[in-house]
Amino acid sequence: MENQKVVLGIQDKPKPLQWLLLSIQHLFAMFGATVLVPALTGMSPAVALISSGIGTLIFIVITQGKVPSYLGSSFAFIVPITTAKGMEAAMSGQLAPGSFLVGSFLVGLTYTVVALIINRAGTGWLMKLLPPIVVGPVIMVIGLGLSVTAIKMVTYNSGMITDDNPLGYDLNFVLVGLVTLTITVVTAIFTKGFLSVIPVLVGIVGGYLFAFCIGMVNLQPVIEANWFQIPPFEFPFVDYTPTFSWKIFLLMVPVAIVPIAEHIGHQLVLSKVVSKDLIKDPGLDRSMLGDGIATMVAAGIGGPPSTTYGENIGVLAITRAFSIYLFVGAAIFAILFGFCGKIAVLLATIPTPVMGGVSILLFGIIASSGLRMLVENKVDFSLKRNLIIASVILVIGIGGAAIHIGKLLSLEGMALASIIGVLLNQVLPGKEVVDFDKMFDE
C-alpha cells in the first residue's frame, strides 16, 4: 500500500467537486449498516444518522483531525438493546423506560475509562484481557445469536397468521429476502471498486425495488411527508428519567469488549492504509476517547452506541483519498439526511424481508469474522484450555444462559459469555503471551 500514489493526504483540503463526491461516497459506505441497526432494534434511523454524524465530528476533534474514520451504529449491541427494550415494554418493573439509553451511555463511559487507562498504563493489559481465544468466540456469539432474528424477518408475516398458518409463513417474504440476499452477494463477489465496498446498500436498494414491483411498498407516506422534519429524539429528563440498574449494566457493558477490540483492529489496519502509526499519534487513547464521547452523546439524543466503520476504511484503501475533510463532509450530510422528513419516512417503508435478506449475510459475516480471528491468530484447539474457553463461550452465549440474583441483578446471554470467557482465560493454566500487532493484523 505504501507504494501506491496518495490522492489526498490526511490534512489535504479537496477541491469543491472532489470534496462533494468523495464525501457522498463515504456516506453511502456507512449508510446501510448504520440504518440497519436502529431498524432491527426499533430505534429511529433518522436519529441514528444524526448521532453518527455528530459522533464523527466529535471523534475528529478529539483525535486532532489525524484519524480519518467514520463512526456508525454498532452491531454488537443489537441483542442487548432489543432485550432491554423488551424488558421495558413488559411493564413488569424489570427496567425503567429509557434504560437501554442509560446502558448505551454506560458503554460510552466504559470506552472513556479504557482510554484513560491506556493513557496511563499503555496497551499491554488489553492483550491479557482480550486475546483472540476470548474475542473470537464472543464475536461468533453475536452473529449466531442473531441468526434466528434474520430468518424470522424473511419468513414471518403477522398479517398471514391463520388457523392453517399459525407461524405466519409468507412465501412473498421469503422471495423478497432471497432476492435481496442474492443481489447483496453478487455485488460483493462480482463487482469491483466502490460498488464492492457497499454491497449492503446495493442489496437494500435492489430488494426494495423488487418489493415495490410486487406491491409490497407504499410510497404514499413518502409523498405526503415534509422535506424538513424533527426526528423523534429521546432526551434524558425530558422524555425519560435516567435510572441506573445493575441489570442494564450487566446486560450491555460486558459486550463493550467486542467494539473495543474492533476499534483497536481498525486503528491498526487504518495505520497501514495511510502509512502512519495512528496508535502512537494521536494515540489509541485519543481515538478510544473519541469513540466513548461519541457514544455518550448518541445515547443522550436517543441513538445507538457507536463504533468505527471498516466499510469506510475499505473506501480509503480503494480511493487513496485520506483527507479528514471527506469525513467532515460525510458527517454533515448524515446530519442533514436525518432532518429530511422524506428520507426518514422512506427508510420506514423498507419491507422487513428486505432487511432480513441483508441480515442473513451480515450476521453470518459477523460470526465468520470471529472464526477468522481464531484462524489468523493460529489459535491451537489441540490445547484443552482453548477448546474449553471457546466451547463455554459459544454454548452460554448462543444458548441464552442466565444468572439471576433476586429481582434487580441478572447476567445473561452474550454479556455472561463475555465475562466467563475473560475469567476462564485468566484462571486456566497455560495462558500464552499474544503479540498485540499480530492479533488484528490484516
N, C-alpha and C positions, 0 to 999 in steps of 0.2 A: 504493500500500500504506500509505503514511503516514497517509492519512485514515481508514483502517478502524479500528474500535474494537479496542483491545488487551484480550483477555480476562484474560491473566495476564502481568505483566511478568517479565523475566528473574529477578529476585530475589524475586518474589512466591511465597508458600507457599500451595499449593492446599488446598482442603478435602479431608478424607479420601477421600470417594467420588470426587470430581473427580480427585484425585491417582491413585487406583487405575485408573480408566477411561482417563484420558489417558496414563498410563504404559504400560498394556497396548496402547494404540493405537500407540505408538512401537515397542513390542516387535514387534507384527505387521508394521509397516512395514519393519523391518530383517530380520525372521526369514528370509524366503525366500532372499534373496541371501546372507546370512551363512551359512546352512546349505548352500547350493548349492556354494559354493567348496570346502569340505572334501569334499563328496560327489564332486565332479569330480576332486579331487586325491588321493583315498584317505586323507585325514586324518579325524580324528574330529569330527563335527558337534557333539557334546557339549562337547568341549574348545574348539571354535571359539566356541560360545555363551558359555562361561565366560570365555575370553580377551577376547571383545568386551565383556562386562560389566565385567571388571576394567580393561580398557583405557579404557573410557568414564569410569569413576570416576577413574582417573589423569589423564585429559585434563581433567576438570572441576576437579580440584585444581590442576593446573599453570596452567590458564587462569583461576584465581581465581573460578570459578563465573560467568564472564562470557560464555561462548560455549556456547549451547545446541546441542550436536551429539552425535550417536551415532557411535561407531567400530565398524565391522564388517569382515568379510573383504574383501580387495581382489581384484578380478577380474584385475588386471594381472599377477599372479604365478601364474596357473593353469598356463600353459605352462612357465615356469621351474621351478616346484615339481614338476610332473609329469615333466619331463625329468630333473631331479636325482634323483628317487626311482627312475626307471627306470635311471639310471646306477648308483645304489646297489645295486639289485636284481640288476644284471647280474653282480655278484660278480667283476668283472674288474679291480678295483683302481682304477677310474676315480674313484670318490668313496667316502669312508668313510661308514658308517652315521650318520644324523643330519646329514649335510652340508646338506640343504635347510633344516634349522632354524638351522644356523650362517649360511647365506645370508640367512635371514629376519632374524636378529639384525643382520647387517651392513647390511641395508636400513634397519632402525630406527636404527642408528648413523649412517647417511647422512642420514636426516631430521634427526637431532640436530646433526650438523655443519652442515647447511644452516641450521638455526635459529640456531646460534651466529654464522654468517657474516652472516645477516640482522640479528642484534642489533648487529653491529659495522659492517657496510657498507651496510645498508639493502636495498632490494628491486630496485634498478635493474639489478644484474648478472644477476638471474634472467631479465629480459626479453631480455637479449642472448644468454643461453644457451638459453632455451626459448621462442622465438617460435612463433606458430601454424603456420608452414610446417614446423616440425620436430615439434611435439607432435601436430598433427592427423594426419599420416600414420602416426605411431607408434601412436596410438590405433586407427586403422583396421587396422593390422597385428595388434593384439591381437584384435580381433573377427573378422577374416577368417581369421587363423591358427587360430582355434578352431572354425571352421565345419565342418571335417571331423569333429571330435570330436562335435559336435551331431548331425550326420547319422548317424554310426555308432551313436549311442546310441538312435536311433529306428528303426534297421533291423537291427542286428546282435544275434543271439541265439546264443551259443556252443552252447546245447543243441540248436540246429536244424541244426548242420553235418552234412551227409551228402555222399555222392558226387554226388548230383544238386543239392545246395545247398551248395557249398563256401564261399560267402560268409556262410552263416548267416542269410540273409534271413528275417525273420519278419513276416508281414502283421499279426498282432496287435500287435506292437511299433509298427509304422507307424500303426495305427489309434489306439492309446493316445497316441502322440506328437502326432498331428494333433488329437485331441480336446483334449488339454492345451493345445496352441498356440492352438486356436480359443477356448477359454474365456479364456485369458490376453488375447488380442487383443480379444475382445468386452468384457471387463471394463475394459480400458484405454481403449477408444474410447467405449463406450455407457453407462458409469456415471459418476456424479458424486460429489463429496465424498470421503470417506475411502476408499471402495472403489476409486476411480480411482487412488489412491496405492499400493495393494497388489495390483496385478494379478498379480504373480508368485506371491504367497501363494495367491490365489484360484485361479490356474491349477493350482498343485501340488495343492491340496485337491480341486479338481474332477477332475483327471486321476487322482488317487489313488482317488477314489470310483468312477470309471468302470473303472479297472483292477481294483478289488475286485469289481465286478459281473460281470466276465468271467473271474473266477477267477485273477487274476494276483497276488493279495496273500494272504499267510498271516499272520493275526493271532495265531496261537497263541504265537509268541515274545513278543509284547507282553503277553499274558495271564499268561505264566509269569514275566515279568521283575519284579524288585523295584522298589518305588517309589523307594528310595534306592540309588544305585549310584555308586561311584567311577569316573569316566571314565578312559580309557587315556592319562593324561598321559605326556609324554616329557620327563624331566628330564635336563639335562646332567650328566655324571659319574656318573649313576645308570643311565640307560637307554642312553646312548651317550657316547663320549668326543669332545668338540668338537675338530674338526681344521680348521684353516684351509687353504684351497687357492685358488690363483688361478682355477682352473676354476669353482668355485662363486661366487667373487667376480664374475667376468666374466659368469656366467650370470644373476645376479639383480640386482646393484647397478645396472647401467645402466638397468634397467627402472624404477628408482625415479623417473626423471624424469616418468613419467606420473602416479603418485599425488601427486607434489609439485605438479605443475601443477593436478591435480584439487583438491587441498587449497586452493590459492590461489583457484581459481574458486569453491569452496564458501564460503569466507570472505567473498568479495566479494558473492556472492548473499545469503548469510545477513545481511550487514550491511544490505542493502537491505530484507530481510524484517522485521528487528527495528528498523530505523531507528536503528542505532548503528554507528559506524565501528569494527568489531572489528579491522581491520587495524592501527589505532593503539592501541586499548585493548580487550583486554590486549596486543595486538600479534601480528603474524604470527609472530614468533619464538617466542612462548609457545605458540601453537596448533600450530606445526610441531614444537616440542619435545615437546608432549603426544602428538602422533601418533608421534613417534620412540620415546619411552619406552614407550608402549603396545605398539608393535610388538616391541620388545626383550623385554618381559615376556611377550607372547604366544609368542614363539619359545622362551622359557625353560620353557614348560609344554607345548609341542607344538602351538601354534595358528598359523594363517596370519598374514601381515602385515596390518596394519590400515589403514583409511582412513576419512575422514569420509563419511557417507552422505547422498546427495542425496535419497533417499526420505524421510528424517526432516525435511529442510528443507522438502520439499513438504507434510508434515503440519503443520509450523509455519505455513506460508503459508495453509493452509486453516483451521486452528483458531484462529489468532491467540493461542494459549496458549504463551508463550515460556519459562515457568518452568523453571529449571535442575533443579528438584526432580523434574520429569517424567522427565528423563533419568537421574537417580539411581534413580528407581523402575524404569525400564525395564532399567537395568543390573543391578539386584538380581534382577529376575525372570529375566533371561537366565542369571545365575549359578545360580539355583535350578533352572531348567529343565535346565541342564547336568548337575546332580546327580540328576535324576529318571531312574531306570533305564527306566521305561516309555516316556518321551518319546524317550530315546536309541535304544531298540530300534524304536520306531515310525518314527523317521527312517530307520533302516536298512532298513525294509520298503518304502520308496518305490521302485517299479519304475524301472529305468534309463530306459525310454522316457518316463516322466513328466518326469524331469529333462531328458531330451533335448528334449522338446517345448518346455519353458520356455527351454532354452538356445538354441534356434533364434532366438527373438525377442531374448533378452538379448544374444547375441553379435552379432546384426545391429544392435542398438541401439548397442552399443559402437562398431562400425565406423562407423555413421551419425553418431555424436556427433563422431567425428574429422572427418568430412566437414562437419558443421555448423560446427565451429570454423573451418574454412577459409572457408566461405561467409560466416559472420557477421563475420569479420575482413577480408572482401573481399580475400583473397589473390589476386593477379593472376597467372594462369597464362599470360598472354601474355609474361611475363618468363621468359627461359630459365633463370635461376638457380632460380626457384621450381619450374618444371617438372622440372628436373634433381634437385633435392633430394627432392621428393615421389616421383618415379619410382624413384630409387635406394632410398629407404627402403622403399617398398612391395614392390619385387621382392626385395630382400635379405631383408626380414622374412618375407614370405609364402613365398618360395622356400626358406627354410631354409638360406641360405648360411652357411658356417662357415669360420673360420680356426683351424687347429690348429698350435701351435708345440710340438713334442715331445709328451710324454705328459701333462705337467702343466698346459699352458696351452691353452685353447681359447675362442673367442668366436664365438657363433653366433646365428642367428635374430633375434629381437626385440632382444636386447642389442646385437648387432653393428649392426643397422639404426639403433638409437638413437644409438650413438656416431658412426657415419658421418654421420648426419643432422646432429648437433651440429657435427661438424668441417666438413662441407660448408658449413653456414650461416656459419661463421666465416671460411673461406678464399675463398669465391666472392665476386667483386666485386658491388657494388650492393645491399648489405645495408641494409634500411630500419630506421628507428627506430620501434619499436612502442609504442603508448600502453598502459601497464600496465592501466589501468582498463577500457579498451575490449576488451582481449584476452578477458576472461572475462565481459564484461557480458551479462547475460541480461534 
